[in-house]
Amino acid sequence: MMKRTNSYKGYSLLFISFMLCLAVSSQLTADFYSKTCPTLLSVVRTQVQSAIKTETRMAASLLRLHFHDCFVNGCDASILLDGDNSTEKFALANINSARGFEVVDAIKSAAESTCTGVVSCADILAIAARDSVVLSGGPTWKLLLGRRDGLISNATQANAALPSPFEALDAIIQKFVNVGLDITDVVSLSGGHTIGLAKCSTFNNRLFNFSGTGAPDATMEASMLSDLQSFCPINGDVNKNTVLDRNSTDLFDNHYFKNLLNGKGLLGSDQILYSSDLAISRTKSLVDSYSSNSQLFFNDFANSMIKMGNISPLTGSKGEIRKNCRAVNS
């Protein structure tokens, strides 16, 4: 009986050891491609650099793709999948808005030429987002890689998961909490709006009849309001674009937060970080801190990007390594 017990204990220890090793092996790592594709980072950097040189705005577009991917079923490149209107590309936050897919295709092609069948589209999004920030003057961070690509893309899930520029602060915070992120992540990642553009349709609700009041949003600075009312008139073209960060269009810096202090946040979801009632107890102090300390913002943004990039990744034998980022292999 003693021998059977010892044998059982030995088996249990081996099983626990195996499971621990399996858990460790399924984690994202900084050296994931060190042997299978050692030149991957330089390959991606070259493609991203070329894309931004062609169109500066592409940096913001690639950063946004990674963000919108990770919030829906984790960082699995599901946003890249083509299909009918049930896929994530047709979610309200993405349709006629998410962009940069051709750049991802070019990166994937270059990666496949260098290391065939090795690099996931999900990891490409993570690397391209980091490079986009760095090449725009922002911080770098330790890239953790080893994601695999998902097989499903769902617009309904994306509509439920992705924060909207029209939502209240508590609703936005809850969507971050739902994926394991906190208030610091809400504010620091919102700082990604220091680069990029937004359509009139994403903020014109603030310009004339805000929340049914018959008046503009009182938190918007007067000269900015006047400019935007002319740029986005009632019944005007809602697809016209303007800069998210006035007076600091393409540079990744803390100017976005300085704007919030002065009522110059473009989206409602930007300005509520400082001007809403809830902001006083939840986010206002962080906006103040970031506006006066760019290094603090950079540090927190980098840490939040690492956290966001680790939302429910597919690893090990889960998912697949897509041959084409727009379609599952089968």
C-alpha positions in Angstrom: 0.0 0.0 0.0 2.9 2.3 0.9 4.5 1.7 -2.5 1.3 2.5 -4.4 1.0 5.7 -2.4 4.5 6.7 -3.1 4.0 5.9 -6.7 0.9 8.0 -6.8 2.7 10.9 -5.2 5.5 10.6 -7.7 3.1 10.6 -10.5 1.3 13.6 -9.0 4.6 15.6 -8.7 5.5 14.7 -12.3 2.1 15.8 -13.5 2.2 19.1 -11.6 5.7 19.7 -12.9 4.5 19.0 -16.5 1.6 21.3 -16.1 3.8 24.1 -14.8 6.2 23.7 -17.7 3.2 23.8 -20.1 2.0 27.0 -18.5 5.4 28.6 -18.8 5.8 27.5 -22.4 2.4 29.0 -23.3 3.4 32.5 -22.1 4.5 35.2 -24.4 8.3 35.8 -24.4 10.7 38.4 -25.6 12.9 35.9 -27.5 10.1 33.8 -29.1 11.5 34.3 -32.6 15.2 34.4 -31.7 15.9 31.0 -33.4 13.0 30.7 -35.9 13.0 34.2 -37.3 15.9 36.3 -35.8 15.6 39.2 -38.3 11.8 39.6 -37.7 12.0 42.9 -35.9 14.1 44.6 -38.5 11.9 43.2 -41.3 8.8 44.7 -39.6 10.5 48.0 -38.8 11.5 48.5 -42.4 7.9 48.0 -43.6 6.4 50.2 -41.0 9.0 52.9 -41.6 8.2 52.8 -45.3 4.5 53.0 -44.7 4.8 56.0 -42.4 7.1 57.8 -44.8 4.4 57.4 -47.5 1.6 58.5 -45.1 2.4 59.8 -41.6 -1.1 59.0 -40.4 -0.4 55.3 -40.9 1.4 55.2 -37.5 -1.9 56.0 -35.7 -3.8 53.5 -37.9 -1.5 50.6 -37.1 -1.6 51.4 -33.4 -5.4 51.5 -33.5 -5.6 48.1 -35.3 -3.7 46.5 -32.4 -5.9 48.2 -29.8 -9.2 47.2 -31.6 -7.9 43.6 -32.1 -7.0 43.0 -28.5 -10.3 44.2 -27.0 -12.2 41.5 -29.0 -11.4 38.0 -28.0 -7.9 38.9 -27.1 -4.9 39.7 -29.4 -5.5 37.2 -32.1 -5.6 39.2 -35.3 -9.3 38.6 -35.7 -9.8 42.2 -36.9 -7.8 41.3 -40.0 -10.1 38.6 -41.3 -12.2 39.4 -44.4 -15.7 38.1 -44.7 -19.3 39.2 -44.7 -20.8 41.9 -42.5 -20.6 39.6 -39.5 -16.9 40.1 -39.2 -15.1 42.7 -37.0 -14.3 44.9 -39.9 -18.0 45.7 -40.1 -18.3 46.6 -36.4 -19.4 50.2 -35.8 -16.0 51.2 -34.5 -14.2 49.7 -37.5 -16.4 50.0 -40.6 -15.0 52.7 -42.9 -12.6 53.6 -40.1 -10.1 50.8 -39.4 -7.3 51.0 -41.9 -3.7 49.8 -42.5 -4.7 46.4 -43.7 -2.6 46.7 -46.8 0.5 47.6 -44.7 -0.1 44.5 -42.6 -0.3 42.4 -45.8 3.1 43.9 -46.9 4.6 43.1 -43.5 3.3 39.5 -43.6 4.6 39.0 -47.1 8.1 40.2 -46.1 8.0 38.0 -43.0 6.9 35.0 -45.1 9.8 35.6 -47.5 12.2 35.6 -44.6 10.7 33.0 -42.3 8.0 30.9 -44.0 5.1 29.8 -41.9 6.5 31.0 -38.6 5.2 34.5 -37.8 1.6 35.1 -36.7 -0.4 38.1 -37.9 -1.3 38.8 -34.2 2.4 39.3 -33.4 2.8 41.4 -36.6 0.1 43.8 -35.2 1.9 44.0 -31.9 5.3 44.8 -33.4 3.9 47.3 -35.9 2.0 49.1 -33.1 5.2 49.4 -31.1 7.2 50.6 -34.1 4.6 53.1 -35.0 4.8 54.7 -31.6 8.6 54.7 -31.6 8.9 56.2 -35.1 6.5 59.0 -34.1 8.7 60.0 -31.2 7.1 57.9 -28.5 8.4 55.4 -26.0 9.5 51.8 -26.7 8.8 48.8 -24.7 9.7 45.1 -24.3 7.8 43.2 -26.9 6.4 39.9 -25.7 5.7 37.6 -28.6 4.4 34.1 -29.4 0.7 34.9 -30.1 -1.1 32.7 -32.6 -4.0 33.7 -34.9 -7.7 33.3 -34.1 -10.2 31.5 -36.3 -13.3 33.6 -35.6 -14.1 37.3 -36.2 -17.4 38.6 -34.8 -18.8 42.1 -35.3 -21.4 41.7 -32.6 -18.7 40.9 -30.0 -16.7 43.9 -31.3 -19.7 46.2 -30.9 -20.1 45.1 -27.3 -16.4 45.2 -26.4 -14.9 48.3 -28.1 -15.1 51.7 -26.3 -17.1 54.3 -28.1 -16.4 58.1 -28.4 -20.0 58.6 -27.4 -20.0 56.6 -24.1 -19.9 57.9 -20.6 -16.7 57.5 -18.6 -18.0 54.7 -16.3 -19.0 52.7 -19.4 -15.6 53.1 -20.9 -13.8 52.2 -17.7 -16.0 49.0 -17.4 -15.0 47.9 -20.9 -11.3 48.2 -19.9 -12.0 46.3 -16.7 -13.7 43.6 -18.7 -10.4 42.8 -20.4 -8.3 43.1 -17.3 -7.2 46.7 -17.6 -7.5 49.5 -15.0 -8.0 53.2 -14.8 -4.3 54.0 -15.4 -4.6 52.0 -18.6 -7.8 53.9 -19.6 -6.0 57.3 -19.4 -2.6 56.3 -20.7 -3.9 54.4 -23.7 -6.3 57.3 -24.5 -3.0 59.2 -24.9 -2.5 57.3 -28.1 -4.8 60.0 -29.6 -1.8 62.2 -29.6 -1.4 61.0 -33.2 -4.0 60.4 -35.9 -7.3 61.8 -37.2 -11.0 61.5 -36.5 -14.0 61.9 -38.7 -16.7 64.6 -38.1 -19.1 61.7 -37.4 -17.2 60.9 -34.2 -17.5 64.3 -32.6 -20.2 66.4 -34.4 -22.6 65.4 -31.7 -20.7 67.9 -29.5 -21.0 70.9 -31.9 -24.6 71.9 -32.1 -27.1 69.9 -30.1 -25.1 68.1 -27.4 -27.2 65.5 -25.5 -30.4 67.2 -26.8 -29.7 70.5 -25.1 -30.0 72.5 -28.2 -26.5 73.9 -27.5 -22.9 72.8 -28.1 -20.9 70.8 -25.5 -20.0 73.5 -22.9 -16.7 71.8 -22.1 -15.3 72.5 -25.6 -13.0 75.6 -25.8 -14.7 78.4 -27.7 -12.3 79.0 -30.6 -12.0 75.2 -31.2 -15.7 74.9 -31.2 -16.0 77.7 -33.8 -13.4 76.1 -36.1 -15.1 72.7 -35.9 -18.6 74.1 -36.5 -17.3 75.5 -39.7 -15.4 72.4 -40.6 -18.2 70.0 -39.8 -21.5 72.0 -40.4 -24.9 70.6 -39.9 -25.7 68.2 -42.8 -22.1 68.5 -43.9 -19.8 65.6 -44.9 -19.4 63.5 -41.8 -16.5 61.6 -43.3 -14.1 64.6 -43.3 -11.1 64.2 -41.0 -9.4 66.5 -38.6 -6.5 66.0 -36.2 -7.1 64.4 -32.8 -4.3 66.4 -31.1 -4.5 70.1 -32.2 -1.1 71.8 -32.6 0.8 68.5 -32.3 -0.5 66.4 -35.2 2.0 63.7 -35.8 4.3 63.8 -32.8 3.7 61.2 -30.1 4.0 63.4 -27.0 1.9 64.5 -23.9 0.3 67.5 -25.7 -2.9 65.5 -25.9 -3.3 65.9 -22.1 -2.4 69.6 -22.2 -5.3 70.0 -24.6 -7.7 68.3 -22.2 -6.8 70.8 -19.5 -7.8 73.6 -21.9 -11.1 72.0 -23.2 -9.5 71.0 -26.5 -10.1 67.3 -26.4 -11.7 66.4 -29.8 -13.8 63.3 -28.9 -16.2 63.3 -26.1 -14.4 60.2 -24.7 -11.2 62.3 -24.6 -12.6 65.4 -22.8 -14.6 63.4 -20.2 -11.3 62.2 -18.8 -10.9 65.7 -17.4 -14.2 67.5 -17.5 -16.9 65.0 -16.4 -18.2 64.7 -12.9 -16.7 61.2 -12.6 -13.3 62.4 -13.8 -12.8 64.3 -10.6 -12.5 61.1 -8.6 -11.2 58.7 -11.2 -9.1 60.1 -14.0 -8.5 63.9 -13.7 -5.4 63.5 -11.5 -3.8 61.3 -14.0 -4.5 63.8 -16.8 -2.9 66.5 -14.7 0.1 64.3 -14.0 0.7 63.3 -17.7 0.2 66.9 -18.9 3.1 68.0 -16.8 5.3 64.9 -16.9 5.8 63.4 -20.3 8.1 60.7 -19.0 5.5 59.5 -16.6 3.0 59.3 -19.5 5.6 57.4 -21.6 6.3 54.9 -18.9 2.6 54.3 -18.1 1.7 54.0 -21.8 4.5 51.5 -22.4 3.3 49.4 -19.4 -0.3 49.6 -20.5 0.6 48.5 -24.1 2.4 45.4 -22.6 -0.7 44.6 -20.5 -3.0 45.2 -23.5 -0.9 43.0 -25.7 -1.3 40.2 -23.2 -5.1 40.1 -23.3 -6.1 36.4 -23.8 -3.4 35.5 -26.4 -3.7 32.2 -28.2 -0.5 30.3 -27.6 0.9 26.8 -27.8 -1.3 24.7 -30.1 -4.3 27.0 -30.0 -5.3 28.9 -33.1 -2.9 28.9 -36.1 -0.2 30.7 -38.0 -2.2 32.2 -40.9 -0.6 32.1 -44.3 -2.7 35.1 -45.3 -3.7 37.6 -42.5 -7.1 38.1 -44.2 -8.2 34.4 -44.1 -8.0 31.4 -41.9 -5.9 28.6 -43.4 -8.7 26.1 -43.8 
